[in-house]
Amino acid sequence: MSSRTPSPEEALNFVKTNGIVLESAHGRVPTFVDFAAGERVADWWNHPKGRSILL
């Protein structure tokens, strides 16, 4: 797991690079919550970073 939350610039670059991302639901495109947490997140409110990842 990543030890830090991505900067706003890193978050925007993730969206620009992927073109379209999902907020938190899983599908065929990348998920922003997984990117911000640094790992696949099944239930982000119970994830250690759940309260610090503001969408």
DABEL-V506568 format. One record per helix or strand of 3 or more residues. SS is the DSSP state (A for helix, B for strand). FROM is the first residue (numbers start at 0). LEN is the number of residues. If there is no record, write none. Layout:
BEGIN
ss: {SS,SS}
from: {FROM,FROM}
len: {LEN,LEN}
END
This chain:
BEGIN
ss: {A,A,A}
from: {7,31,43}
len: {11,6,3}
END
